[in-house]
Amino acid sequence: MIVLKTLTTDFEKDFMPLMRQAYSFAYRLTYDEDLAKDLVQDTYIKAFRFYENFQRGTNTKAWLFRILKNTFINDYRKKAKEPIKYDYQEIEEYYASEGVAREPDKNLLVEDINDMMGDEMTKALHSLQEEFREIIILCDLEDFKYEEIAQILDIPVGTVRSRLHRARHALKEKIKEYAKTMGYK
């Protein structure tokens, strides 16, 4: 009982201060609040379960973010293999109901288009390949060092540097036109 209490206390001290940063990273990977919360929860469960494998004195944040990234990738792969599920009875009931408009409302279409014209940088970042988006988030938004990113992604430091260079170049190309409209050369 005492060992479990000490383990829990040490875990809380090491990992609970990182929860906001973990959520921020998870949100940038998923772009969905609920999915990000679930991802952080799964990450913390796995981190606690394997806490005895954590080497004290090493980078706590890098260890936690690596678990988060691997959990995201594993969940993504599992969901990609699942067939899309539809509740046809629900769809049928919806279209059979009296209140369904047969023609889309013109004003709603304009609002939808205006909503899509949000932050160009976020759109550009989200449109990058996953490996490029991850590396930019970890380096430029989460301020990890190259060595820490290499540890999180389980790749050599040289790969981190080259992938970051290619990711920044791809991001630059995606926002070039938007930057011109904003007055940048």
C-alpha positions in Angstrom: 0.0 0.0 0.0 2.8 2.4 0.9 4.6 1.6 -2.4 1.5 2.4 -4.4 1.0 5.7 -2.6 4.6 6.7 -3.2 4.3 5.6 -6.9 1.1 7.6 -7.3 2.7 10.7 -5.6 5.8 10.5 -7.7 3.7 10.1 -10.9 1.5 13.1 -10.0 4.6 15.2 -9.3 6.3 14.2 -12.5 3.4 14.2 -15.0 0.4 16.2 -13.8 2.0 19.6 -14.5 2.4 18.5 -18.1 -1.3 17.8 -18.7 -2.0 21.2 -20.4 0.9 20.8 -22.8 -0.1 17.2 -23.5 -3.7 18.4 -24.3 -2.3 21.1 -26.6 -0.2 18.6 -28.5 -3.2 16.1 -28.7 -5.5 18.8 -29.9 -3.1 19.8 -32.7 -2.9 16.2 -33.7 -6.6 15.5 -33.7 -8.2 19.0 -34.2 -11.1 17.8 -32.0 -11.6 18.7 -28.3 -13.2 15.4 -27.3 -10.7 13.2 -29.2 -7.8 15.2 -27.7 -9.2 14.7 -24.2 -9.6 11.0 -24.8 -6.1 10.8 -26.2 -4.6 12.6 -23.2 -6.6 10.3 -20.9 -5.4 7.2 -22.7 -1.8 8.5 -22.6 -1.9 9.2 -18.8 -3.4 5.7 -18.2 -0.6 4.1 -20.2 2.1 6.3 -18.6 0.9 5.3 -15.1 0.7 1.7 -16.1 4.3 1.7 -17.3 5.6 4.2 -14.8 8.0 1.7 -13.4 9.8 1.6 -16.8 10.3 5.4 -16.7 14.0 6.2 -15.9 14.1 8.9 -13.3 16.3 11.8 -14.4 15.4 11.5 -18.0 13.2 13.9 -19.9 9.7 13.4 -18.5 8.0 15.5 -21.1 9.6 13.7 -24.0 8.6 10.3 -22.5 5.0 11.4 -22.1 4.8 13.0 -25.5 6.2 9.8 -27.1 3.5 7.8 -25.4 0.9 10.3 -26.7 2.2 10.2 -30.2 2.3 6.4 -30.3 -1.2 6.2 -28.9 -2.5 8.6 -31.5 -0.8 6.6 -34.3 -2.1 3.3 -33.0 -5.7 4.6 -32.7 -5.5 6.2 -36.2 -4.4 2.9 -37.7 -7.1 1.0 -35.9 -9.8 3.4 -37.0 -8.5 3.4 -40.6 -9.1 -0.3 -40.8 -12.7 -0.1 -39.4 -15.5 0.2 -41.9 -17.6 3.3 -41.8 -20.8 2.7 -39.8 -24.1 4.4 -40.6 -27.4 4.2 -38.7 -29.7 3.9 -41.7 -32.8 3.9 -39.6 -31.8 7.3 -38.1 -31.2 8.7 -41.6 -34.5 7.4 -42.9 -36.4 8.9 -40.0 -34.7 12.2 -40.5 -35.6 12.5 -44.1 -39.1 11.2 -43.5 -39.8 13.9 -40.9 -41.9 16.9 -41.8 -39.3 19.6 -40.7 -36.6 18.7 -43.2 -36.0 21.4 -45.7 -35.7 20.1 -49.2 -33.6 23.0 -50.5 -30.6 24.3 -48.6 -31.0 27.8 -47.2 -28.9 30.3 -49.1 -27.9 32.2 -46.0 -26.6 29.0 -44.3 -24.4 28.3 -47.3 -22.8 31.8 -47.0 -22.3 31.3 -43.3 -20.7 27.9 -43.9 -18.3 29.4 -46.5 -17.4 32.3 -44.2 -16.7 29.8 -41.3 -14.3 27.9 -43.6 -12.3 31.1 -44.2 -10.7 30.9 -40.7 -7.1 31.0 -39.8 -5.1 30.3 -42.9 -2.0 29.2 -40.9 -4.0 26.5 -39.0 -5.5 25.3 -42.3 -2.0 25.1 -43.9 -0.6 23.3 -40.9 -3.4 20.8 -40.8 -3.1 20.1 -44.6 0.6 19.0 -44.2 1.4 15.3 -44.1 1.3 13.9 -40.6 5.1 13.5 -40.3 5.6 17.2 -41.2 2.8 18.5 -39.0 4.1 16.5 -36.0 7.6 17.9 -36.4 6.5 21.5 -36.7 4.2 21.2 -33.7 6.9 19.6 -31.6 9.7 22.1 -32.6 8.0 25.4 -33.3 4.9 25.2 -31.1 6.0 23.0 -28.2 9.7 24.2 -28.2 11.3 20.8 -28.0 15.0 20.5 -28.8 16.0 18.4 -31.8 17.3 15.6 -29.5 14.0 15.5 -27.6 12.0 15.4 -30.9 14.3 12.5 -32.1 13.5 10.7 -28.8 9.7 11.3 -29.1 9.5 10.3 -32.8 12.1 7.6 -32.5 14.1 8.9 -35.4 17.8 10.1 -35.7 18.5 13.8 -35.0 19.6 14.3 -38.7 16.2 13.1 -39.8 14.6 15.6 -37.4 16.6 18.4 -39.0 15.8 17.4 -42.6 12.2 16.7 -42.0 11.8 20.0 -40.2 13.4 21.8 -43.1 11.1 20.1 -45.6 8.0 20.7 -43.4 8.8 24.4 -43.0 9.3 24.7 -46.8 6.0 22.9 -47.5 4.2 25.2 -45.0 5.8 28.3 -46.6 4.5 27.2 -50.0 1.0 26.6 -48.6 0.8 30.1 -47.1 2.7 32.0 -49.8 -0.5 33.4 -51.6 -2.1 34.3 -48.3 1.0 36.1 -47.2 1.0 38.1 -50.4 -2.6 39.2 -49.8 -1.5 40.3 -46.3 1.3 42.5 -47.8 4.3 40.3 -47.3 6.8 39.7 -50.1 
